[in-house]
Amino acid sequence: MPAKRRRGLLIVFEGIDGSGKTTQARSLVRRLRRRGRKAVFFREPTRGKWGRAIKRMAVRADSLTPNEELDLFVKDRRENVEKNLGPALAAGKTVVLDRYYLFDHRLPGAKGIDPGRIRRLNESFAVPPDLVIFLDVDASAGLGRIGGRKTRDELFEREDYLVRVARIFRGLEGPRFVHIDGRGDKRAIGKAVWAEVEPLL
């Protein structure tokens, strides 16, 4: 009888806009592949039906109520878990994910919905991550990095809003949560990320 295939790893990057999480997530995937690991990259919101709806709404500030935002993100995440994360992990791959359900804390969570409620709702179906890496930068620094973007998400990319979001992120703790200073050199940050990931492999 063949041995049961080992479940893969789920590594999540979180942080405010401009924190460098996408850069570091993609860099980690490349490094894992060089080491012979089967690694895949996904991001949320996805490019699926619900993810596209989120993107459309994001260009207009206050276009959704907090509960409507949460509903869209949960629908998008369910689809992502079913179509992408679940199958990849079942195949023993290392999944590197740019944002996950802790990302929801920065949306309605920053607008008054209880973060505990958001977390419980998502954890009722979401695959638990093996490691969550928070890249911490100040809101002003994050916005400075993304200032050259052709399009802006008016729903999310406001300094007063990101200040509240960063505060929520900094308060999240646990054995799977790691906070890394995202203000330094990309290579130095990458080394700090690898130091947290390598023991899990």
C-alpha positions in Angstrom: 0.0 0.0 0.0 1.6 3.4 -1.0 2.6 5.7 1.8 0.2 8.6 2.5 1.4 11.8 0.8 2.6 14.4 3.2 0.5 17.6 3.3 2.3 20.6 1.9 3.2 23.8 3.7 1.1 27.0 3.7 3.2 30.2 4.2 1.3 33.5 4.2 2.7 37.0 3.8 0.7 39.8 5.4 1.2 43.6 5.7 -0.2 46.9 4.6 0.1 48.1 1.0 3.7 48.9 0.1 5.1 46.6 2.8 6.9 44.5 0.2 5.0 41.3 0.8 4.4 40.5 -2.9 8.1 41.0 -3.7 9.2 38.8 -0.8 6.6 36.1 -1.5 7.7 35.7 -5.1 11.3 35.7 -4.1 10.6 33.0 -1.6 8.9 30.8 -4.2 12.0 31.2 -6.5 14.3 30.2 -3.6 12.2 27.2 -2.7 12.2 26.0 -6.3 16.0 26.4 -6.5 16.1 24.1 -3.5 14.1 21.5 -5.3 10.8 22.2 -3.6 7.5 22.2 -5.5 6.4 25.7 -4.7 3.4 27.7 -6.0 2.3 31.3 -5.5 -1.2 32.6 -5.1 -2.6 35.9 -3.9 -5.9 37.3 -2.6 -8.0 38.8 -3.8 -7.9 36.3 -6.6 -8.6 36.7 -10.3 -11.9 34.8 -9.9 -15.4 36.1 -10.0 -15.4 37.4 -6.5 -11.9 38.7 -6.6 -12.6 40.7 -9.7 -15.7 42.2 -7.9 -13.5 43.3 -5.1 -11.1 45.0 -7.5 -13.9 46.8 -9.2 -15.2 48.1 -5.9 -11.8 49.1 -4.6 -11.4 52.0 -7.0 -14.3 53.9 -5.3 -13.9 54.9 -1.7 -16.8 53.7 0.6 -18.5 51.9 -2.3 -19.2 48.9 0.0 -20.4 48.6 3.6 -18.0 46.7 5.9 -20.3 43.7 5.9 -20.5 43.7 2.1 -16.7 43.9 1.9 -16.4 40.9 4.3 -18.9 38.9 2.3 -17.0 39.4 -0.9 -13.7 38.4 0.6 -15.1 35.3 2.3 -16.7 34.2 -1.0 -13.4 34.8 -2.9 -11.5 32.9 -0.2 -13.8 29.9 -0.3 -13.2 29.6 -4.0 -9.5 30.0 -3.5 -9.3 27.2 -0.9 -11.4 24.8 -3.0 -9.7 25.4 -6.4 -6.1 26.4 -5.5 -4.9 26.0 -1.9 -6.5 22.7 -1.0 -5.4 20.8 -4.2 -1.9 22.2 -4.0 -1.4 21.3 -0.4 -2.9 17.8 -0.9 -0.3 17.3 -3.6 2.5 18.1 -1.1 3.4 21.5 -2.5 4.6 24.5 -0.6 2.0 27.2 -1.1 3.2 30.8 -0.7 0.2 33.1 -0.4 0.1 36.9 -0.7 -2.6 37.8 1.9 -5.1 35.5 3.5 -7.9 35.7 6.0 -5.9 37.8 8.4 -6.0 40.4 5.6 -9.8 40.8 6.3 -8.8 42.4 9.7 -7.5 45.4 7.7 -10.8 45.9 5.9 -14.0 45.7 7.9 -11.9 45.1 11.0 -10.4 48.5 10.6 -14.0 49.9 10.2 -15.5 48.5 13.4 -16.4 44.9 12.9 -15.0 42.7 15.6 -11.7 41.1 14.3 -12.5 38.0 16.4 -15.7 37.5 14.5 -13.9 37.8 11.2 -11.3 35.3 12.2 -13.8 32.7 13.5 -15.8 33.0 10.2 -12.8 32.4 8.1 -11.4 29.6 10.2 -14.6 27.7 9.9 -13.4 26.7 6.3 -10.0 28.1 5.6 -6.8 25.9 5.7 -4.7 27.0 8.7 -1.3 28.5 7.7 1.9 26.9 9.0 3.6 30.3 9.1 2.3 33.9 8.8 5.0 36.5 8.1 4.0 40.1 8.8 6.2 42.7 7.0 5.9 45.8 9.2 6.2 49.3 7.7 4.7 52.6 8.6 1.6 53.7 6.6 3.4 56.8 5.2 6.4 54.6 4.0 4.1 52.1 2.4 2.2 54.7 0.5 5.4 56.3 -0.6 6.4 53.0 -2.2 3.2 52.6 -4.2 2.9 56.3 -5.2 3.9 55.5 -8.7 1.1 53.1 -9.4 -1.1 54.0 -12.4 -4.3 53.1 -10.5 -5.1 53.5 -6.8 -7.5 51.6 -4.6 -9.4 54.4 -3.0 -11.1 51.9 -0.8 -7.9 50.7 0.8 -5.0 53.1 0.1 -5.6 56.0 2.5 -3.0 56.8 5.1 -5.4 57.3 8.1 -7.0 53.9 7.2 -3.6 52.1 6.8 -2.5 53.5 10.2 -5.5 51.6 11.8 -4.7 48.5 9.7 -1.1 48.4 10.8 -2.1 48.7 14.4 -4.4 45.7 14.0 -1.6 43.7 12.3 0.9 44.5 15.0 -1.5 43.2 17.7 -1.8 39.8 16.1 0.4 37.2 17.9 0.8 33.5 18.2 3.3 30.6 17.6 2.8 30.8 13.9 3.0 34.5 13.6 6.3 36.3 12.8 6.8 40.0 12.6 9.7 41.2 10.4 10.8 44.8 9.9 10.0 45.6 6.3 11.9 48.9 6.0 15.3 47.6 5.2 17.2 46.1 2.3 15.3 43.6 0.2 18.0 41.0 0.5 18.3 41.4 4.3 14.5 41.0 4.6 14.7 37.9 2.4 17.3 36.4 4.7 15.1 37.1 7.7 12.2 35.4 5.9 14.3 32.4 5.0 15.5 32.0 8.6 11.8 31.5 9.6 10.9 29.2 6.7 13.9 26.9 6.5 13.2 25.1 9.8 9.7 24.1 8.5 11.1 22.3 5.4 
